[in-house]
Amino acid sequence: MSSTPDEPLFLHDDDEEIKVDKPKGFWKILIVDDDQEIHAVTKMALADVIISDKPLQFLHAYSGSEALDRLSEHDDVAMILLDVVMETDDAGLRVAQDIREKLANDEIRIVLRTGQPGYAPEENVVKAYDINDYKTKTELTRSRLLTTVFSAVRSYQQLKTINENRRGLRKIIHSASNLMERHSIVNFSEGVVTQIASLLGLNAEGIVGARAPHKDNDILVLGAAGHFANSIHKSLSTLNSEEIERSVRQCLNEKRHIQTEHATVFFIDGQEHQAAAYIETDQKVAEYDQELLEVFLANIAVGFENANLFEELRTAAYLDPLTGIPNRAEFTRKLQVISEKPCQETAIAVVDIDHFSDVNDGLGQDIGNLLLRSVALRLTEQLGNEVFVSRISADVFGITGHKAIVTPGNINQLFMLPFRAGEHYIPLQVTCGFTSAENTERVNGKGLLKQVYIALKSAKTHSFERFDFYEPIMEQETQRRLELVRKLRADFSDRKLQVWYQPQVDLKTQKIIGVEALLRWPQSDGSFISPAEFIPLAEYSGLIVDIGSWVIEESCRQIQAFDESGLPNLRIAINVSVPQFRKRDFPELVEKQIEQSGISPERVELEITESILMEEPELVADILKRLKLQGVKVAIDDFGVGFSSLSYLQKLPLNRIKIDKTFVNNSAHKSGQIIIETIVDMAHRLGLEILAEGIEETEQRDYFIGLDCREGQGFYFAKPMPANELIQLLKEQKDSY
C-alpha cells in the first residue's frame, strides 16, 4: 500500500521497504506523541528519506518529561516532531520553552503538531521559542511532512555550521592568545595537540613532531598529550608504531595533511620550520572543520615560528654552546625543582677535572675544548637518560640523579680510561663533592649548589680519596671562616693587629742578635686567634698582601725605634707570603719602606719558603737579585719540609737557612741527626748561615753548638713578645754585658 502526495499521512500506511547503503551518519529525529500509532506511521513515512547523504534516525518519547530526558541524553537531535496536547493541554509548549531556556539548545528545529483542529498556540509563543512550523495532524500529508522535515533538517544543518564556525572562531582566538604565552616549544606543541583536538571535539591524544636539528632522518617529538605524554623530547621511533612514524614522515615529506584509518596528521607550515600534528581519531574531518582548522593552523604556523625563537633564546640561556649539554643556569633550575619537591633517593654532585689548565697550556685550547666535549659525551652516555648532566663552569660538571647511580665509585670508574681529544688520548683525574636532596630543609636550588661546592672544597683540602659528602658542619665552618675574614678585614682596617717579636740568639753566648717579626690578632676578651688559622684566611681573601706590606712597614719602624733607644744593631726577620712575592714590584715596595724609615737595608731579612722558590724559579731569581742589590738579606724558612730540589741553593742569592723545628725535635734520634747533619754540612759548604728553630731544651742547644750552628730560636731562649717587652729585655741584656 502506498500514498499519493495529496492523501493524509495518517489514513494510509507505506509498506515500501527502502534499502540504503551503510550510512556515514544520521539526522536524529525525535517523535514526541502520546499516541503510539503516530510514532509508527511517522517513522514509516520517513524511512527512506536521505538528506545530504545521511538517512534519518528516530528517537521516541510519549510525554513532555520523557521528551526532555531524551534531549538530555542526545545533544545532536536535528528536529523534534512535537505533539502540543499530551499529559496537559500545553505540554508541548512547555517542552519547547524548556528546550530553549533550560537546555539552552537553539539549534534543534521544533515542529508542533496537534490532533485537535482549531487549537493553536499564541503567536508570541511561536516567535519566542523559535518554532519552525505548526501543523494539525490532518494537514500533514506525506509530501507536506517531507517538505517540513527537509526544511527543518537543512535549517538545523545551517545553524549547526554557523554555530560551529562561531565556536571555532572563539577557540581560535583563545587558542592563539593562549599559545602565544607558551614560550617553551614543548608547552607550545602540547598546546597545539590540545587545541586541535578541542576544535574537533576530541580528547587530546597525539603528538607534534619535527625533524631533529642536524639529523634529517630523525623525527623528534616536540610536544605530546594523552597517553603519548611520556614521549616528549624522544625520537618518534621510540613510540614503536610504524603507522605513526610512516604517516608523520609522509606529512612532512609531502607537506600536506594526511588522513589515515585511525588518525589525522596536520601539516604546520612555518616560514623556516615545519611540523606535523598527529591527532588520534577514527573520525574523518568534516568540511566545515577543515576550513576552521586551516585558519587555526595558519595562526599556529606563526606561533610555531615564535615558539622556536623563544626556544632558541632559552637554549642560548640554558645550554652550554661548547658541549651541547645544559649549563649552570639550567643546573640551578633543576636543583630548584629538587628543593621544592625533595626526594631522599636523589643525589647531587659536582665533578672538577684536576689540573685541566695544564691541557690548555700544553696542548692548546682547541684540544682542551675537544676534551671537554669528550668528557660530556661519556658522562651523558654512560650515566644514562635518568641522570641529569650539565657543565657548570670551565672544567666542572654538575650531575644529579638516583643515589644508586650518582656515586663516587661510578663517577671515578668513568675516568679510568683516557679521553680522546683529536689525536690525543688524555688521562684525567677528578675531585667530586656530593650532597643529597635530604639536605633541602630551608634551602633552595642555589643552596644545594653551594652545598656540593662546600663538599668539593673539603675533598680538595682534606680527602685523600678526592671526594667528600656535604655535612652541615662543613657549612658552619665555612660560615665561621667567612665571618673571620670579615672581622680580620675590619680589625686590620682599625689597626688592631699587632706585630710581636721573638728573639734569635747566638747559641754560645745566648745574646740576642736578631728578632723575627710575628703577626698577632688579639680579641676583645684578651685571647688571640692563632696565626695558623688566620694567615691562611688572609691569603685566601687576598688580604695578606696589604697585611704583609704593613708588617714590613711596622718592622722597619721598630728597627728605627730600637736605634733611638740606644739598643744594639739588631736585624729583623720578616716572613713573606707567596701572594706578596708574586708582585713584580715587590722589591721596589721594600726599598721604599726601608728608605722612608731611614734604616740600613742589611737590618732587614726576608724569610721565604721553599714553595716560593719552586713556584716560578726565574721570577724568584730576578726578585732575589734585585733585593740583594739593595742590601736586603734573604733566608729560607722551614728548610727541608718542602721536599724540593736542592739545585736552587747554588743558583739563588741566599744568606741563611732556618732548620725547621720538626727536625730539631728529632735531634735526639739517630734518623733525625742524619738529616740535620746533612743540612748543616751542605749549608757550610755553600757558605750559608744556619739558624735552628724551635729549640726548647738544653740538649738541643748543645747539639747544635756541637755542629758549629751559630744561631738558634725557640722557647728555650724567649717566647714571642710585644715590642715594649722586647725593648725591656734588650735593655736588661745590654746592662748585663
C-alpha positions as semicolon CSV with decimal commas, in nm:
position;residue;x (nm);y (nm);z (nm)
1;M;0,000;0,000;0,000
2;S;0,121;0,344;-0,086
3;S;0,003;0,700;-0,051
4;T;-0,028;0,980;-0,303
5;P;0,125;1,321;-0,230
6;D;-0,219;1,466;-0,155
7;E;-0,350;1,191;0,072
8;P;-0,347;1,249;0,451
9;L;-0,049;1,076;0,604
10;F;-0,236;0,914;0,884
11;L;-0,501;0,750;0,661
12;H;-0,260;0,527;0,473
13;D;0,048;0,320;0,564
14;D;0,351;0,298;0,341
15;D;0,484;-0,056;0,350
16;E;0,758;0,006;0,092
17;E;1,100;-0,102;0,229
18;I;1,385;0,112;0,116
19;K;1,737;-0,030;0,127
20;V;2,024;0,213;0,160
21;D;2,400;0,184;0,183
22;K;2,556;0,176;0,524
23;P;2,516;0,535;0,646
24;K;2,808;0,755;0,740
25;G;2,590;0,929;0,997
26;F;2,230;1,012;1,075
27;W;1,993;1,300;1,120
28;K;1,827;1,230;1,452
29;I;1,452;1,298;1,462
30;L;1,268;1,292;1,796
31;I;0,899;1,199;1,771
32;V;0,703;1,313;2,077
33;D;0,340;1,199;2,096
34;D;0,124;1,008;2,340
35;D;-0,027;0,804;2,053
36;Q;0,187;0,504;1,956
37;E;0,027;0,483;1,611
38;I;0,154;0,833;1,531
39;H;0,510;0,713;1,607
40;A;0,472;0,412;1,375
41;V;0,324;0,587;1,076
42;T;0,563;0,885;1,102
43;K;0,862;0,654;1,108
44;M;0,726;0,455;0,817
45;A;0,660;0,765;0,611
46;L;1,012;0,900;0,659
47;A;1,201;0,571;0,648
48;D;1,352;0,622;0,303
49;V;1,444;0,987;0,338
50;I;1,806;1,083;0,263
51;I;1,920;1,440;0,331
52;S;2,277;1,541;0,235
53;D;2,374;1,173;0,203
54;K;2,254;1,091;0,553
55;P;1,938;0,896;0,648
56;L;1,714;0,967;0,944
57;Q;1,737;0,802;1,284
58;F;1,429;0,809;1,505
59;L;1,402;0,863;1,881
60;H;1,071;0,829;2,063
61;A;0,905;0,993;2,362
62;Y;0,542;0,965;2,481
63;S;0,523;1,261;2,717
64;G;0,676;1,605;2,768
65;S;0,902;1,495;3,055
66;E;1,021;1,191;2,858
67;A;1,100;1,419;2,564
68;L;1,326;1,633;2,780
69;D;1,501;1,320;2,909
70;R;1,571;1,209;2,551
71;L;1,708;1,551;2,459
72;S;1,932;1,547;2,767
73;E;2,073;1,215;2,652
74;H;2,120;1,325;2,289
75;D;2,259;1,672;2,221
76;D;2,264;1,619;1,841
77;V;1,892;1,588;1,765
78;A;1,821;1,782;1,447
79;M;1,443;1,802;1,466
80;I;1,155;1,732;1,706
81;L;0,803;1,649;1,587
82;L;0,621;1,763;1,899
83;D;0,262;1,699;1,991
84;V;0,110;2,001;2,169
85;V;-0,155;1,821;2,374
86;M;-0,033;1,527;2,577
87;E;-0,046;1,491;2,957
88;T;-0,166;1,853;2,963
89;D;-0,317;2,082;2,704
90;D;0,009;2,279;2,674
91;A;0,267;2,001;2,741
92;G;0,427;2,050;2,401
93;L;0,458;2,424;2,451
94;R;0,628;2,371;2,786
95;V;0,873;2,131;2,620
96;A;0,952;2,394;2,356
97;Q;1,012;2,652;2,629
98;D;1,240;2,417;2,826
99;I;1,440;2,328;2,512
100;R;1,529;2,691;2,452
101;E;1,562;2,808;2,812
102;K;1,665;2,517;3,036
103;L;1,856;2,310;2,781
104;A;1,982;2,626;2,606
105;N;1,952;2,446;2,272
106;D;1,896;2,695;1,993
107;E;1,986;2,458;1,711
108;I;1,719;2,187;1,722
109;R;1,422;2,260;1,489
110;I;1,078;2,232;1,652
111;V;0,767;2,137;1,454
112;L;0,449;2,147;1,659
113;R;0,166;1,905;1,571
114;T;-0,184;1,880;1,715
115;G;-0,468;1,640;1,660
116;Q;-0,727;1,892;1,777
117;P;-0,841;2,116;1,487
118;G;-0,882;2,477;1,580
119;Y;-0,631;2,457;1,871
120;A;-0,333;2,679;1,815
121;P;-0,066;2,833;2,042
122;E;-0,039;3,202;2,086
123;E;0,160;3,385;1,821
124;N;0,412;3,525;2,071
125;V;0,491;3,168;2,192
126;V;0,576;3,062;1,838
127;K;0,806;3,360;1,798
128;A;0,963;3,346;2,143
129;Y;1,067;2,982;2,125
130;D;1,168;2,973;1,759
131;I;0,903;2,725;1,649
132;N;0,993;2,605;1,300
133;D;0,637;2,510;1,195
134;Y;0,294;2,435;1,336
135;K;0,051;2,193;1,171
136;T;-0,253;1,989;1,257
137;K;-0,202;1,620;1,209
138;T;-0,469;1,608;0,943
139;E;-0,283;1,873;0,742
140;L;0,032;1,667;0,714
141;T;0,011;1,459;0,402
142;R;0,327;1,263;0,329
143;S;0,454;1,518;0,080
144;R;0,392;1,806;0,320
145;L;0,565;1,617;0,602
146;L;0,864;1,553;0,376
147;T;0,880;1,922;0,289
148;T;0,864;2,014;0,657
149;V;1,138;1,763;0,751
150;F;1,368;1,867;0,464
151;S;1,325;2,232;0,556
152;A;1,381;2,171;0,927
153;V;1,687;1,947;0,883
154;R;1,852;2,184;0,637
155;S;1,780;2,473;0,869
156;Y;1,938;2,273;1,153
157;Q;2,241;2,199;0,935
158;Q;2,288;2,565;0,853
159;L;2,251;2,670;1,219
160;K;2,490;2,394;1,326
161;T;2,750;2,510;1,075
162;I;2,712;2,873;1,178
163;N;2,741;2,787;1,548
164;E;3,036;2,553;1,489
165;N;3,210;2,830;1,300
166;R;3,133;3,075;1,577
167;R;3,260;2,837;1,845
168;G;3,562;2,753;1,633
169;L;3,643;3,119;1,584
170;R;3,625;3,176;1,959
171;K;3,855;2,881;2,015
172;I;4,098;3,006;1,752
173;I;4,114;3,350;1,912
174;H;4,152;3,198;2,258
175;S;4,399;2,936;2,135
176;A;4,616;3,189;1,956
177;S;4,637;3,419;2,258
178;N;4,691;3,123;2,487
179;L;4,962;2,965;2,275
180;M;5,147;3,293;2,227
181;E;5,204;3,289;2,603
182;R;5,368;2,948;2,587
183;H;5,724;3,034;2,504
184;S;5,862;2,687;2,553
185;I;5,844;2,480;2,235
186;V;5,738;2,179;2,444
187;N;5,447;2,363;2,606
188;F;5,355;2,522;2,275
189;S;5,350;2,190;2,090
190;E;5,147;2,023;2,363
191;G;4,903;2,312;2,334
192;V;4,874;2,255;1,958
193;V;4,762;1,896;2,018
194;T;4,516;2,003;2,284
195;Q;4,364;2,285;2,081
196;I;4,327;2,091;1,755
197;A;4,158;1,810;1,946
198;S;3,933;2,067;2,110
199;L;3,832;2,214;1,775
200;L;3,738;1,865;1,654
201;G;3,555;1,780;1,976
202;L;3,803;1,502;2,062
203;N;4,009;1,402;2,361
204;A;4,365;1,532;2,338
205;E;4,558;1,225;2,222
206;G;4,850;1,299;1,991
207;I;5,192;1,443;1,926
208;V;5,369;1,724;1,740
209;G;5,683;1,609;1,563
210;A;5,957;1,782;1,366
211;R;6,289;1,688;1,215
212;A;6,567;1,691;1,472
213;P;6,837;1,959;1,418
214;H;7,124;1,829;1,203
215;K;6,951;1,487;1,179
216;D;6,715;1,498;0,882
217;N;6,623;1,130;0,917
218;D;6,526;1,159;1,281
219;I;6,185;1,293;1,385
220;L;6,177;1,445;1,734
221;V;5,860;1,459;1,944
222;L;5,834;1,826;2,046
223;G;5,510;1,803;2,239
224;A;5,252;1,541;2,328
225;A;4,927;1,489;2,515
226;G;4,723;1,199;2,647
227;H;4,888;0,857;2,653
228;F;5,170;0,996;2,436
229;A;5,280;1,241;2,709
230;N;5,596;1,048;2,804
231;S;5,734;1,067;2,450
232;I;5,834;1,437;2,467
233;H;6,197;1,504;2,363
234;K;6,229;1,147;2,235
235;S;6,270;1,014;1,886
236;L;5,948;0,927;1,704
237;S;6,082;0,574;1,661
238;T;6,060;0,519;2,038
239;L;5,679;0,506;2,004
240;N;5,727;0,167;1,832
241;S;5,446;0,242;1,586
242;E;5,517;0,203;1,216
243;E;5,181;0,362;1,131
244;I;5,251;0,680;1,331
245;E;5,606;0,713;1,203
246;R;5,502;0,650;0,841
247;S;5,214;0,898;0,847
248;V;5,417;1,174;1,020
249;R;5,706;1,129;0,775
250;Q;5,463;1,135;0,482
251;C;5,307;1,456;0,614
252;L;5,645;1,628;0,648
253;N;5,781;1,497;0,319
254;E;5,472;1,578;0,109
255;K;5,391;1,895;0,308
256;R;5,020;1,822;0,329
257;H;4,758;1,687;0,568
258;I;4,729;1,309;0,585
259;Q;4,414;1,109;0,672
260;T;4,461;0,753;0,799
261;E;4,222;0,497;0,938
262;H;4,297;0,588;1,299
263;A;4,434;0,943;1,283
264;T;4,461;1,272;1,102
265;V;4,805;1,431;1,060
266;F;4,808;1,806;1,009
267;F;5,093;1,982;0,834
268;I;5,211;2,303;1,008
269;D;5,394;2,513;0,752
270;G;5,613;2,783;0,905
271;Q;5,849;3,005;0,709
272;E;6,157;2,831;0,847
273;H;6,022;2,540;1,050
274;Q;5,771;2,269;0,962
275;A;5,596;2,030;1,197
276;A;5,332;1,758;1,188
277;A;5,049;1,733;1,441
278;Y;4,931;1,372;1,473
279;I;4,579;1,355;1,625
280;E;4,441;1,015;1,712
281;T;4,082;0,980;1,584
282;D;3,868;0,734;1,387
283;Q;3,652;1,019;1,255
284;K;3,710;1,194;0,928
285;V;3,736;1,570;0,948
286;A;3,417;1,741;0,829
287;E;3,439;2,009;0,561
288;Y;3,349;2,293;0,794
289;D;3,607;2,160;1,045
290;Q;3,869;2,158;0,771
291;E;3,806;2,522;0,694
292;L;3,830;2,617;1,062
293;L;4,147;2,414;1,107
294;E;4,314;2,579;0,809
295;V;4,260;2,917;0,975
296;F;4,381;2,780;1,306
297;L;4,687;2,614;1,154
298;A;4,783;2,938;0,982
299;N;4,790;3,101;1,325
300;I;4,978;2,805;1,466
301;A;5,244;2,829;1,195
302;V;5,321;3,186;1,304
303;G;5,313;3,083;1,669
304;F;5,539;2,789;1,591
305;E;5,799;3,027;1,449
306;N;5,772;3,243;1,763
307;A;5,797;2,938;1,986
308;N;6,111;2,827;1,804
309;L;6,253;3,176;1,852
310;F;6,184;3,163;2,223
311;E;6,325;2,812;2,236
312;E;6,644;2,932;2,069
313;L;6,669;3,212;2,326
314;R;6,602;2,963;2,604
315;T;6,861;2,729;2,459
316;A;7,115;3,012;2,449
317;A;7,035;3,088;2,811
318;Y;7,032;2,731;2,944
319;L;7,251;2,527;2,710
320;D;7,629;2,515;2,707
321;P;7,730;2,601;2,349
322;L;8,059;2,408;2,366
323;T;7,936;2,067;2,484
324;G;7,567;2,088;2,392
325;I;7,456;1,987;2,742
326;P;7,273;2,205;2,999
327;N;7,472;2,488;3,158
328;R;7,496;2,627;3,511
329;A;7,169;2,819;3,487
330;E;6,979;2,506;3,382
331;F;7,151;2,301;3,655
332;T;7,046;2,559;3,912
333;R;6,689;2,546;3,778
334;K;6,697;2,168;3,809
335;L;6,818;2,195;4,168
336;Q;6,541;2,445;4,240
337;V;6,284;2,186;4,131
338;I;6,453;1,928;4,354
339;S;6,448;2,166;4,651
340;E;6,074;2,224;4,604
341;K;5,995;1,852;4,579
342;P;6,283;1,678;4,760
343;C;6,335;1,305;4,722
344;Q;6,562;1,112;4,954
345;E;6,672;0,895;4,662
346;T;6,819;1,192;4,469
347;A;7,193;1,268;4,482
348;I;7,371;1,578;4,355
349;A;7,739;1,603;4,260
350;V;7,994;1,837;4,111
351;V;8,288;1,687;3,924
352;D;8,601;1,902;3,896
353;I;8,870;1,793;3,649
354;D;9,210;1,813;3,822
355;H;9,478;2,029;3,655
356;F;9,271;2,085;3,342
357;S;9,457;2,411;3,276
358;D;9,767;2,202;3,205
359;V;9,591;2,065;2,895
360;N;9,512;2,413;2,764
361;D;9,862;2,534;2,842
362;G;10,038;2,231;2,696
363;L;9,821;2,128;2,402
364;G;9,618;2,440;2,329
365;Q;9,261;2,549;2,390
366;D;9,125;2,366;2,085
367;I;9,237;2,033;2,230
368;G;9,100;2,143;2,567
369;N;8,760;2,208;2,409
370;L;8,760;1,868;2,238
371;L;8,849;1,711;2,573
372;L;8,555;1,880;2,746
373;R;8,320;1,754;2,473
374;S;8,458;1,405;2,518
375;V;8,402;1,420;2,894
376;A;8,045;1,550;2,848
377;L;7,970;1,273;2,596
378;R;8,096;0,996;2,822
379;L;7,912;1,127;3,126
380;T;7,579;1,160;2,944
381;E;7,606;0,828;2,760
382;Q;7,737;0,616;3,046
383;L;7,522;0,757;3,326
384;G;7,204;0,721;3,119
385;N;6,893;0,924;3,045
386;E;6,773;0,922;3,405
387;V;7,077;1,124;3,518
388;F;7,095;1,499;3,451
389;V;7,444;1,612;3,340
390;S;7,548;1,975;3,290
391;R;7,863;2,184;3,251
392;I;7,854;2,448;3,523
393;S;8,196;2,610;3,481
394;A;8,512;2,578;3,272
395;D;8,614;2,230;3,388
396;V;8,336;2,145;3,636
397;F;8,032;1,930;3,562
398;G;7,711;1,914;3,766
399;I;7,526;1,583;3,798
400;T;7,201;1,483;3,965
401;G;7,012;1,156;3,963
402;H;6,932;0,849;4,171
403;K;7,175;0,799;4,456
404;A;7,242;0,443;4,342
405;I;7,387;0,582;4,016
406;V;7,544;0,913;4,119
407;T;7,815;0,768;4,343
408;P;8,190;0,830;4,382
409;G;8,261;0,479;4,257
410;N;8,057;0,513;3,939
411;I;8,195;0,856;3,855
412;N;8,556;0,758;3,919
413;Q;8,503;0,447;3,708
414;L;8,414;0,669;3,412
415;F;8,755;0,835;3,440
416;M;8,956;0,512;3,449
417;L;9,018;0,520;3,074
418;P;9,173;0,817;2,891
419;F;8,960;1,056;2,687
420;R;9,009;1,119;2,319
421;A;9,068;1,477;2,207
422;G;9,161;1,490;1,841
423;E;9,462;1,263;1,800
424;H;9,538;1,268;2,172
425;Y;9,429;1,022;2,440
426;I;9,445;1,210;2,769
427;P;9,406;1,052;3,116
428;L;9,213;1,261;3,368
429;Q;9,152;1,258;3,741
430;V;8,865;1,433;3,914
431;T;8,767;1,562;4,255
432;C;8,399;1,539;4,350
433;G;8,163;1,694;4,600
434;F;7,829;1,530;4,685
435;T;7,509;1,621;4,863
436;S;7,166;1,466;4,894
437;A;6,817;1,601;4,838
438;E;6,767;1,518;5,206
439;N;6,961;1,837;5,281
440;T;6,693;2,066;5,136
441;E;6,546;2,200;5,459
442;R;6,522;2,580;5,420
443;V;6,747;2,554;5,114
444;N;6,668;2,647;4,752
445;G;6,844;2,540;4,431
446;K;7,135;2,781;4,483
447;G;7,168;2,649;4,836
448;L;7,207;2,293;4,709
449;L;7,470;2,413;4,463
450;K;7,655;2,579;4,749
451;Q;7,645;2,253;4,945
452;V;7,813;2,048;4,671
453;Y;8,079;2,318;4,627
454;I;8,146;2,313;5,001
455;A;8,186;1,934;4,979
456;L;8,414;1,977;4,675
457;K;8,636;2,220;4,862
458;S;8,653;1,981;5,156
459;A;8,752;1,700;4,920
460;K;9,033;1,911;4,775
461;T;9,158;2,014;5,116
462;H;9,116;1,710;5,335
463;S;9,015;1,398;5,143
464;F;9,280;1,153;5,029
465;E;9,016;0,981;4,812
466;R;8,940;1,309;4,629
467;F;8,568;1,312;4,711
468;D;8,358;1,417;5,008
469;F;7,994;1,436;5,111
470;Y;7,836;1,752;5,241
471;E;7,774;1,773;5,614
472;P;7,607;2,071;5,784
473;I;7,917;2,120;6,000
474;M;8,111;2,197;5,680
475;E;7,883;2,489;5,606
476;Q;7,905;2,606;5,965
477;E;8,283;2,600;5,940
478;T;8,268;2,785;5,607
479;Q;8,043;3,049;5,757
480;R;8,281;3,080;6,051
481;R;8,577;3,129;5,816
482;L;8,387;3,392;5,618
483;E;8,297;3,569;5,940
484;L;8,663;3,555;6,046
485;V;8,769;3,704;5,712
486;R;8,516;3,984;5,753
487;K;8,633;4,051;6,109
488;L;9,000;4,028;6,010
489;R;8,945;4,285;5,737
490;A;8,766;4,516;5,981
491;D;9,028;4,476;6,256
492;F;9,315;4,532;6,015
493;S;9,146;4,846;5,890
494;D;9,114;4,961;6,252
495;R;9,484;4,879;6,319
496;K;9,401;4,619;6,582
497;L;9,654;4,367;6,455
498;Q;9,989;4,359;6,634
499;V;10,347;4,267;6,547
500;W;10,526;4,067;6,815
501;Y;10,892;3,968;6,812
502;Q;11,075;3,650;6,904
503;P;11,448;3,680;6,979
504;Q;11,709;3,500;6,771
505;V;12,029;3,434;6,973
506;D;12,391;3,340;6,944
507;L;12,385;2,980;7,067
508;K;12,714;3,005;7,254
509;T;12,658;3,341;7,427
510;Q;12,274;3,342;7,416
511;K;12,299;3,708;7,328
512;I;12,010;3,842;7,121
513;I;12,139;3,918;6,773
514;G;11,807;3,948;6,589
515;V;11,433;3,902;6,613
516;E;11,161;3,751;6,397
517;A;10,850;3,962;6,339
518;L;10,535;3,757;6,408
519;L;10,178;3,868;6,344
520;R;9,924;3,852;6,627
521;W;9,545;3,904;6,622
522;P;9,415;3,998;6,968
523;Q;9,047;3,965;7,059
524;S;8,834;4,179;7,287
525;D;8,836;3,912;7,561
526;G;9,217;3,913;7,578
527;S;9,260;3,593;7,375
528;F;9,442;3,557;7,042
529;I;9,340;3,380;6,722
530;S;9,622;3,152;6,612
531;P;9,826;3,261;6,308
532;A;9,789;2,903;6,182
533;E;9,417;2,981;6,144
534;F;9,402;3,339;6,026
535;I;9,710;3,358;5,799
536;P;9,559;3,105;5,551
537;L;9,235;3,305;5,561
538;A;9,426;3,625;5,485
539;E;9,595;3,450;5,192
540;Y;9,260;3,311;5,068
541;S;9,093;3,651;5,079
542;G;9,389;3,835;4,924
543;L;9,422;4,049;5,237
544;I;9,766;3,904;5,305
545;V;9,929;4,142;5,054
546;D;9,817;4,451;5,244
547;I;9,885;4,292;5,580
548;G;10,232;4,179;5,470
549;S;10,314;4,529;5,347
550;W;10,205;4,672;5,680
551;V;10,422;4,420;5,872
552;I;10,728;4,527;5,671
553;E;10,647;4,892;5,739
554;E;10,592;4,826;6,110
555;S;10,914;4,622;6,139
556;C;11,120;4,895;5,974
557;R;10,966;5,148;6,210
558;Q;11,055;4,923;6,505
559;I;11,419;4,898;6,395
560;Q;11,427;5,274;6,396
561;A;11,277;5,273;6,748
562;F;11,549;5,030;6,864
563;D;11,816;5,262;6,734
564;E;11,659;5,563;6,900
565;S;11,656;5,371;7,230
566;G;12,033;5,310;7,204
567;L;11,991;4,933;7,166
568;P;12,224;4,707;6,964
569;N;12,207;4,692;6,586
570;L;11,953;4,412;6,557
571;R;11,821;4,262;6,236
572;I;11,452;4,182;6,196
573;A;11,341;3,873;6,001
574;I;11,008;3,922;5,823
575;N;10,800;3,641;5,669
576;V;10,692;3,697;5,309
577;S;10,384;3,520;5,168
578;V;10,350;3,374;4,821
579;P;10,098;3,641;4,704
580;Q;10,336;3,916;4,817
581;F;10,628;3,766;4,635
582;R;10,427;3,727;4,314
583;K;10,403;4,103;4,276
584;R;10,678;4,211;4,038
585;D;10,715;4,546;4,211
586;F;10,776;4,377;4,548
587;P;11,147;4,481;4,562
588;E;11,052;4,844;4,497
589;L;10,794;4,835;4,778
590;V;11,055;4,700;5,020
591;E;11,308;4,959;4,911
592;K;11,056;5,239;4,955
593;Q;10,970;5,138;5,310
594;I;11,335;5,100;5,408
595;E;11,413;5,445;5,271
596;Q;11,115;5,602;5,449
597;S;11,230;5,459;5,784
598;G;11,592;5,562;5,728
599;I;11,740;5,227;5,835
600;S;12,018;5,022;5,680
601;P;11,889;4,753;5,436
602;E;12,120;4,495;5,600
603;R;11,898;4,515;5,911
604;V;11,606;4,360;5,714
605;E;11,595;3,985;5,646
606;L;11,311;3,846;5,439
607;E;11,212;3,487;5,512
608;I;11,068;3,292;5,218
609;T;10,951;2,931;5,196
610;E;11,062;2,660;4,958
611;S;10,720;2,675;4,788
612;I;10,802;3,029;4,674
613;L;11,139;2,920;4,543
614;M;10,998;2,636;4,338
615;E;10,684;2,808;4,202
616;E;10,845;3,031;3,937
617;P;11,225;2,991;3,960
618;E;11,311;3,257;3,702
619;L;11,086;3,521;3,856
620;V;11,211;3,434;4,206
621;A;11,574;3,458;4,097
622;D;11,511;3,800;3,943
623;I;11,339;3,935;4,256
624;L;11,604;3,797;4,492
625;K;11,883;3,953;4,286
626;R;11,710;4,290;4,297
627;L;11,670;4,261;4,675
628;K;12,037;4,167;4,716
629;L;12,141;4,473;4,519
630;Q;11,956;4,678;4,780
631;G;12,146;4,501;5,060
632;V;11,846;4,312;5,198
633;K;11,917;3,964;5,342
634;V;11,719;3,654;5,241
635;A;11,659;3,338;5,448
636;I;11,484;3,012;5,364
637;D;11,226;2,939;5,634
638;D;11,127;2,584;5,738
639;F;11,405;2,439;5,528
640;G;11,371;2,071;5,442
641;V;10,992;2,028;5,476
642;G;10,913;2,109;5,113
643;F;11,091;1,808;4,960
644;S;11,204;2,032;4,678
645;S;11,515;2,023;4,463
646;L;11,838;2,143;4,623
647;S;11,977;2,277;4,299
648;Y;11,835;2,624;4,370
649;L;12,066;2,663;4,671
650;Q;12,368;2,717;4,447
651;K;12,179;2,936;4,197
652;L;11,996;3,186;4,418
653;P;12,144;3,470;4,625
654;L;12,058;3,334;4,973
655;N;12,208;3,428;5,313
656;R;12,063;3,193;5,571
657;I;11,894;2,856;5,616
658;K;11,647;2,806;5,902
659;I;11,627;2,439;6,003
660;D;11,263;2,355;6,071
661;K;11,162;2,271;6,427
662;T;11,032;1,927;6,320
663;F;11,394;1,828;6,257
664;V;11,506;1,995;6,581
665;N;11,251;1,790;6,775
666;N;11,406;1,471;6,631
667;S;11,764;1,575;6,711
668;A;11,782;1,317;6,989
669;H;11,724;1,031;6,743
670;K;11,975;0,886;6,501
671;S;11,748;0,928;6,194
672;G;11,683;1,291;6,282
673;Q;12,052;1,360;6,340
674;I;12,144;1,222;5,996
675;I;11,911;1,470;5,822
676;I;12,021;1,764;6,041
677;E;12,390;1,697;5,992
678;T;12,342;1,663;5,616
679;I;12,168;2,002;5,602
680;V;12,431;2,169;5,822
681;D;12,723;2,026;5,622
682;M;12,565;2,134;5,294
683;A;12,499;2,487;5,423
684;H;12,859;2,522;5,546
685;R;12,992;2,412;5,210
686;L;12,770;2,671;5,033
687;G;12,877;2,943;5,275
688;L;12,527;2,993;5,421
689;E;12,444;3,089;5,778
690;I;12,235;2,841;5,978
691;L;11,963;2,905;6,236
692;A;11,787;2,624;6,425
693;E;11,419;2,693;6,503
694;G;11,212;2,560;6,791
695;I;11,489;2,489;7,044
696;E;11,326;2,412;7,377
697;E;11,584;2,206;7,567
698;T;11,945;2,242;7,675
699;E;12,037;1,919;7,498
700;Q;11,906;2,056;7,171
701;R;12,105;2,379;7,215
702;D;12,423;2,187;7,293
703;Y;12,370;1,951;6,998
704;F;12,361;2,240;6,750
705;I;12,656;2,413;6,913
706;G;12,847;2,091;6,852
707;L;12,754;2,108;6,484
708;D;12,902;2,458;6,463
709;C;12,549;2,600;6,410
710;R;12,583;2,960;6,527
711;E;12,224;3,080;6,576
712;G;11,905;2,949;6,735
713;Q;11,550;3,046;6,818
714;G;11,286;2,894;7,045
715;F;11,109;2,896;7,378
716;Y;11,429;2,787;7,547
717;F;11,554;3,143;7,495
718;A;11,236;3,351;7,476
719;K;10,879;3,343;7,358
720;P;10,735;3,596;7,111
721;M;10,657;3,924;7,289
722;P;10,529;4,276;7,222
723;A;10,780;4,545;7,124
724;N;10,779;4,713;7,468
725;E;10,867;4,384;7,642
726;L;11,139;4,318;7,385
727;I;11,289;4,663;7,448
728;Q;11,294;4,593;7,820
729;L;11,462;4,254;7,759
730;L;11,720;4,414;7,532
731;K;11,798;4,679;7,793
732;E;11,849;4,410;8,057
733;Q;12,079;4,221;7,822
734;K;12,274;4,539;7,747
735;D;12,322;4,611;8,116
736;S;12,446;4,256;8,178
737;Y;12,733;4,293;7,932
